[in-house]
Amino acid sequence: MLKKILLLLLVAVVALALLLRQGISQLEQRPVALAEPYFKLQAGSSARGLCQQWRAEGQLSPYDCYLLRLYLKWQPELAQLRQGTYRTPEQATLLSLLRLFASGEVAQFSLTFIEGETAQQALLRLQGAEYLQQDLNSTEQMLKLLSWPADWGAPPAHPEGLLFADTYFYTANSAASALVQRAQQALLRQLDLAWQQRQGELPLQNRYQLLIMASLIEKESGLLAEKSLVSSVFVNRLHRNMRLQTDPTVIYGLTDYSGRITYADLRNPHPYNTYRHHGLPPGPISLVGASALQAAAQPDNSDYFYFVSRGDGSHVFSVTLEQHNAAVRKYILGKNDD
């Protein structure tokens, strides 16, 4: 009799195990279609509650939720869900979603600040970023977040150029101000590194002037191979007390730029106009990346004093004004001296 009872118990256990195994397989394969690629899991959400929600939507059956309740007794850690915004898989199933929510691996979003753009353009990028808490309304607020090292001298009075151009990752509901502070700290690190590695006898008095120089280089050339040459032209002109005469500084100070620089623009006396004023402009004119900072700190050793665009993103560099004028006639005016 005892043997029969034990045999029946064994059969029951095996049957229960097979049933549970079949149930787990059913849960593993049970699809759940979500309307959006991201799912915001609220604080206090439970696995059983989600199952009931999806059952009410017609995606799951009462039996699915019953199987899940049994499964959670075997795998209780799967019931410990962590709030946050998650990027959900395209072919989501009930258990794959619960495992994701229990892992705490919330979605990572990214925002890229672009070399050569202005602080205002960076602010617009911030304001257009998804799942970012918007707590900044102006570039002046961005400036107030800056922690300028005391031994670097007076802090900048203008927000331009104070974010390092790079890609930054964040989680949902991160504050825009926190992202700005990270970009500012990245800039300070990169700027200090470039300053420590600078060549001797550069006509730059401090790190801020190095940043200004880097912004001019960034706006003049997007070609990595040219940036140190552009830097050498600016350095050579500064050593000779020649005006830098770089078009982006003219454009930066205009309030009604039409898309083409006129002679009146070149004569405009605004403080950034390097056709009218000697030396560097009073501040940066754009965001910069690592290559522009390096070029500003370590210019090529050249005899060039001029350069002009070929129209394809590259430039012709010249030693003399005569050579430069010939390049202007060829590439700007479309005239060939040959």
C-alpha positions as CSV (number, residue, x, y, z in Angstrom):
1,M,0.0,0.0,0.0
2,L,2.8,2.4,0.9
3,K,4.5,1.6,-2.3
4,K,1.4,2.5,-4.3
5,I,1.1,5.8,-2.4
6,L,4.7,6.7,-3.0
7,L,4.3,5.8,-6.7
8,L,1.2,7.9,-7.0
9,L,3.1,10.8,-5.3
10,L,6.0,10.4,-7.7
11,V,3.7,10.4,-10.7
12,A,1.9,13.5,-9.3
13,V,5.2,15.3,-8.8
14,V,6.4,14.3,-12.3
15,A,3.1,15.5,-13.8
16,L,3.3,18.7,-11.9
17,A,6.8,19.3,-13.0
18,L,5.9,18.6,-16.7
19,L,2.9,20.9,-16.3
20,L,5.0,23.7,-14.8
21,R,7.7,23.2,-17.5
22,Q,5.0,23.5,-20.2
23,G,3.6,26.5,-18.4
24,I,7.0,28.2,-18.3
25,S,7.5,27.5,-22.0
26,Q,4.1,29.1,-22.6
27,L,5.1,32.2,-20.6
28,E,8.4,32.4,-22.4
29,Q,6.6,32.5,-25.8
30,R,3.6,34.6,-24.8
31,P,3.9,37.8,-26.9
32,V,3.1,41.2,-25.4
33,A,2.8,44.0,-28.0
34,L,3.6,47.5,-26.7
35,A,2.5,50.6,-28.5
36,E,5.8,52.5,-28.0
37,P,9.4,51.4,-28.2
38,Y,9.9,52.7,-24.6
39,F,8.0,51.6,-21.5
40,K,7.8,53.8,-18.4
41,L,7.5,51.6,-15.4
42,Q,6.1,53.5,-12.5
43,A,7.2,53.1,-8.9
44,G,5.2,50.4,-7.1
45,S,4.4,48.5,-10.3
46,S,4.3,44.7,-9.8
47,A,4.6,41.7,-12.1
48,R,1.2,40.5,-11.2
49,G,-0.3,44.0,-11.8
50,L,1.3,44.2,-15.2
51,C,0.0,40.8,-16.1
52,Q,-3.5,41.9,-15.1
53,Q,-3.1,45.1,-17.1
54,W,-2.1,43.2,-20.3
55,R,-4.9,40.6,-19.6
56,A,-7.4,43.5,-19.6
57,E,-6.0,44.6,-22.9
58,G,-6.7,41.2,-24.3
59,Q,-3.1,40.2,-24.8
60,L,-3.0,37.6,-22.0
61,S,-5.4,35.1,-20.6
62,P,-6.4,34.5,-17.0
63,Y,-4.4,31.2,-17.2
64,D,-1.3,33.1,-18.2
65,C,-1.5,35.2,-15.1
66,Y,-2.2,32.1,-13.0
67,L,0.9,30.4,-14.4
68,L,2.9,33.6,-13.7
69,R,1.9,33.6,-10.1
70,L,3.2,30.0,-9.8
71,Y,6.4,30.9,-11.6
72,L,7.1,33.9,-9.3
73,K,7.0,31.5,-6.3
74,W,9.9,29.6,-8.0
75,Q,11.6,32.8,-9.2
76,P,10.7,35.5,-6.7
77,E,13.5,37.8,-7.9
78,L,11.5,38.4,-11.1
79,A,8.9,40.1,-9.0
80,Q,11.3,42.8,-7.8
81,L,10.7,45.3,-10.6
82,R,12.7,48.6,-10.7
83,Q,11.0,51.8,-11.9
84,G,12.4,53.6,-14.9
85,T,12.0,54.0,-18.7
86,Y,13.0,50.9,-20.6
87,R,13.8,50.3,-24.3
88,T,11.6,47.3,-25.1
89,P,12.6,44.5,-27.5
90,E,10.7,44.3,-30.8
91,Q,9.6,40.8,-30.2
92,A,8.7,41.1,-26.5
93,T,7.3,38.3,-24.4
94,L,5.8,38.4,-20.9
95,L,8.9,36.9,-19.2
96,S,11.4,38.9,-21.4
97,L,9.7,42.1,-20.3
98,L,9.6,41.2,-16.6
99,R,13.3,40.1,-16.7
100,L,14.1,43.5,-18.3
101,F,12.2,45.4,-15.7
102,A,13.8,43.4,-12.9
103,S,17.3,44.0,-14.3
104,G,17.1,47.8,-13.8
105,E,18.8,48.2,-17.2
106,V,16.9,51.4,-18.1
107,A,17.2,53.0,-21.5
108,Q,20.1,55.1,-22.4
109,F,19.5,58.2,-24.5
110,S,22.2,60.3,-26.2
111,L,22.7,63.9,-27.2
112,T,25.5,65.2,-29.3
113,F,26.8,68.8,-29.2
114,I,28.3,69.6,-32.6
115,E,31.7,71.3,-33.3
116,G,31.2,74.7,-34.7
117,E,27.7,75.3,-33.4
118,T,26.8,78.1,-31.1
119,A,25.6,78.0,-27.5
120,Q,22.2,78.9,-28.7
121,Q,22.1,76.0,-31.1
122,A,23.3,73.7,-28.3
123,L,20.4,75.0,-26.2
124,L,17.9,74.1,-29.0
125,R,19.4,70.6,-29.2
126,L,18.8,70.3,-25.4
127,Q,15.3,71.5,-25.7
128,G,14.6,69.0,-28.4
129,A,16.1,66.0,-26.7
130,E,13.7,63.2,-25.8
131,Y,13.0,62.2,-22.2
132,L,15.1,65.0,-20.9
133,Q,13.8,67.2,-18.0
134,Q,13.9,70.7,-19.3
135,D,15.1,73.1,-16.6
136,L,17.0,75.6,-18.8
137,N,15.5,78.4,-20.8
138,S,18.5,80.5,-21.9
139,T,22.2,80.3,-22.5
140,E,22.7,82.8,-19.6
141,Q,21.4,80.0,-17.3
142,M,23.9,77.7,-18.8
143,L,26.7,80.2,-18.0
144,K,25.6,80.3,-14.3
145,L,26.2,76.6,-14.1
146,L,29.9,76.9,-15.0
147,S,32.5,76.2,-12.3
148,W,35.5,78.1,-13.6
149,P,38.7,77.2,-11.7
150,A,39.7,80.1,-9.5
151,D,43.3,80.0,-10.5
152,W,42.4,80.4,-14.2
153,G,41.5,84.0,-13.8
154,A,38.3,85.8,-14.3
155,P,35.4,83.5,-15.3
156,P,33.9,84.0,-18.8
157,A,31.2,86.6,-19.0
158,H,29.6,85.0,-22.1
159,P,28.2,81.5,-22.5
160,E,29.6,80.9,-25.9
161,G,32.0,77.9,-26.4
162,L,31.7,76.6,-22.9
163,L,30.4,73.1,-23.7
164,F,32.7,70.4,-25.1
165,A,31.5,69.1,-28.4
166,D,30.9,65.4,-27.9
167,T,28.1,62.8,-27.4
168,Y,26.6,62.4,-23.9
169,F,24.4,59.6,-22.6
170,Y,21.6,60.0,-20.1
171,T,18.6,58.2,-18.6
172,A,15.0,59.3,-18.8
173,N,14.1,62.3,-16.7
174,S,17.7,63.5,-16.3
175,A,17.9,67.2,-16.0
176,A,19.2,69.3,-18.9
177,S,21.3,71.3,-16.4
178,A,23.1,68.1,-15.3
179,L,24.0,67.4,-18.9
180,V,25.3,70.9,-19.4
181,Q,27.4,70.6,-16.4
182,R,28.9,67.4,-17.7
183,A,29.7,69.1,-21.0
184,Q,31.2,72.0,-19.2
185,Q,33.4,69.8,-17.0
186,A,34.5,67.9,-20.1
187,L,35.5,71.1,-21.7
188,L,37.5,72.3,-18.7
189,R,39.4,68.9,-18.6
190,Q,40.2,69.0,-22.3
191,L,41.1,72.7,-22.2
192,D,43.5,72.3,-19.3
193,L,45.1,69.2,-21.0
194,A,45.6,71.2,-24.2
195,W,47.0,74.1,-22.2
196,Q,49.5,71.9,-20.4
197,Q,50.7,70.4,-23.7
198,R,50.9,73.7,-25.6
199,Q,54.0,74.7,-27.5
200,G,56.2,77.4,-26.2
201,E,56.0,81.0,-27.3
202,L,52.4,80.9,-28.4
203,P,50.8,84.3,-28.5
204,L,48.2,83.2,-26.0
205,Q,48.0,84.5,-22.5
206,N,45.7,82.0,-20.8
207,R,43.4,79.0,-21.3
208,Y,40.4,81.1,-22.3
209,Q,42.4,82.6,-25.2
210,L,43.3,79.1,-26.2
211,L,39.6,78.3,-26.3
212,I,39.0,81.4,-28.4
213,M,41.7,80.3,-30.9
214,A,40.3,76.8,-31.0
215,S,36.8,78.1,-31.9
216,L,38.3,80.1,-34.8
217,I,40.0,77.0,-36.1
218,E,36.8,75.0,-35.7
219,K,34.8,77.4,-37.8
220,E,37.4,77.7,-40.5
221,S,38.1,74.1,-41.3
222,G,36.3,70.8,-40.7
223,L,39.3,68.8,-42.1
224,L,41.4,67.3,-39.4
225,A,44.5,67.5,-41.6
226,E,44.1,71.2,-42.0
227,K,43.4,72.4,-38.5
228,S,47.0,72.7,-37.4
229,L,47.8,74.6,-40.6
230,V,45.0,77.0,-40.0
231,S,46.3,77.4,-36.5
232,S,49.7,78.2,-37.8
233,V,48.3,81.0,-40.0
234,F,46.6,82.6,-37.0
235,V,49.7,82.3,-34.9
236,N,52.0,83.7,-37.6
237,R,49.6,86.7,-38.0
238,L,49.4,87.4,-34.3
239,H,53.2,87.3,-34.1
240,R,53.4,89.9,-36.9
241,N,50.6,92.0,-35.3
242,M,48.5,91.4,-38.4
243,R,44.7,91.3,-38.1
244,L,43.4,87.8,-38.3
245,Q,40.7,88.7,-40.9
246,T,38.7,85.5,-40.5
247,D,35.2,85.6,-41.9
248,P,33.4,83.6,-39.2
249,T,34.2,86.3,-36.6
250,V,32.5,88.8,-38.9
251,I,29.4,86.6,-39.2
252,Y,29.3,85.9,-35.5
253,G,28.8,89.5,-34.6
254,L,26.1,90.3,-37.1
255,T,22.5,90.4,-36.2
256,D,21.2,90.4,-39.8
257,Y,23.5,88.1,-41.7
258,S,22.1,87.4,-45.1
259,G,24.2,84.4,-46.0
260,R,26.8,86.3,-47.8
261,I,29.4,88.7,-46.4
262,T,29.3,92.1,-47.9
263,Y,31.9,94.9,-47.8
264,A,29.6,96.7,-45.3
265,D,29.8,93.6,-43.1
266,L,33.6,93.7,-43.2
267,R,33.5,97.3,-42.1
268,N,31.1,96.6,-39.2
269,P,32.8,97.7,-36.0
270,H,31.3,95.0,-33.8
271,P,34.0,93.7,-31.3
272,Y,34.2,90.3,-32.9
273,N,35.2,91.6,-36.3
274,T,38.8,90.6,-36.8
275,Y,38.9,92.7,-40.0
276,R,38.5,95.8,-37.9
277,H,40.3,94.8,-34.7
278,H,43.7,93.4,-33.9
279,G,44.2,90.3,-31.9
280,L,41.7,87.6,-30.9
281,P,38.0,88.4,-30.6
282,P,36.7,88.9,-27.0
283,G,35.4,85.4,-26.7
284,P,34.9,82.1,-28.5
285,I,32.5,82.0,-31.5
286,S,31.5,78.3,-31.3
287,L,31.7,75.0,-29.5
288,V,35.0,73.1,-30.0
289,G,36.1,69.5,-30.1
290,A,39.4,67.9,-29.1
291,S,41.1,68.3,-32.5
292,A,40.6,72.0,-32.6
293,L,41.9,72.4,-29.0
294,Q,45.0,70.3,-29.9
295,A,45.5,72.4,-33.1
296,A,45.3,75.6,-31.1
297,A,47.9,74.3,-28.6
298,Q,50.2,72.7,-31.1
299,P,50.1,74.5,-34.5
300,D,52.1,73.4,-37.4
301,N,55.4,75.2,-38.0
302,S,54.7,77.0,-41.3
303,D,55.4,80.2,-43.2
304,Y,51.8,80.6,-44.2
305,F,49.9,83.9,-43.5
306,Y,46.9,83.4,-45.7
307,F,44.4,80.7,-46.8
308,V,41.3,80.6,-49.0
309,S,38.6,78.0,-49.5
310,R,38.7,75.8,-52.6
311,G,34.9,75.4,-52.3
312,D,35.1,71.7,-51.4
313,G,35.9,72.0,-47.7
314,S,39.7,72.3,-48.2
315,H,41.9,75.4,-48.4
316,V,44.8,76.8,-50.3
317,F,47.5,78.1,-48.1
318,S,49.8,80.9,-49.1
319,V,53.0,82.6,-47.9
320,T,52.6,85.9,-49.7
321,L,49.7,88.3,-50.4
322,E,50.4,87.9,-54.1
323,Q,50.0,84.1,-53.9
324,H,46.9,84.6,-51.8
325,N,45.3,87.0,-54.3
326,A,46.0,84.6,-57.1
327,A,44.2,81.8,-55.1
328,V,41.3,84.2,-54.4
329,R,40.9,85.0,-58.2
330,K,41.0,81.3,-59.0
331,Y,38.8,79.8,-56.3
332,I,36.5,82.7,-55.3
333,L,36.3,84.8,-58.4
334,G,36.6,81.9,-60.9
335,K,39.4,83.5,-62.8
336,N,42.6,81.6,-63.9
337,D,45.8,83.6,-64.2
338,D,47.3,81.0,-66.5
